[in-house]
Amino acid sequence: MKKRTRKIILVLCTAGCLGFIWINSVMPGSASGELSRYAGKILKIIFGENFSLSETAVRKLAHCFEFAVLGVILSLLFYERLAEKLPLAGFLGLAAAVCDETIQLFSYGRSAQIKDVWIDFSGFAAGTLLIFILYLTDKNMKGTHKRQ
């Protein structure tokens, strides 16, 4: 795939991921709670009837996962120069988390919490770290092939 096409796809994926995250934050607390209960039911189907998480825990894990996906997508967007773009990626991830919590300030039945910014950013950092490890491995493998 051409680099330009890949970049366009990844920019669209980034926008889609941010849209998904922020649309969920616009939802009123009652709708968000209903989604969390539904997700809890799905988790019980996957992990068995004895699996139990509170609605709050499900919601926090969902936020963490959404931001991990965002971290993966942004890291892939910056992949060719990821080592030097890492501070920019981190800033964008933190800005997205702050925006997410700010949106919730204006959503009926929702609130914003600093700890949620950290949860979101932790998910983002985990996704970014995953791609960064692959980047370092890829770079190391290419370096090994050049020396031979």
Helices and strands as residue ranges (DSSP letters): H 3-26, H 29-47, H 55-77, G 79-81, H 82-105, H 114-147
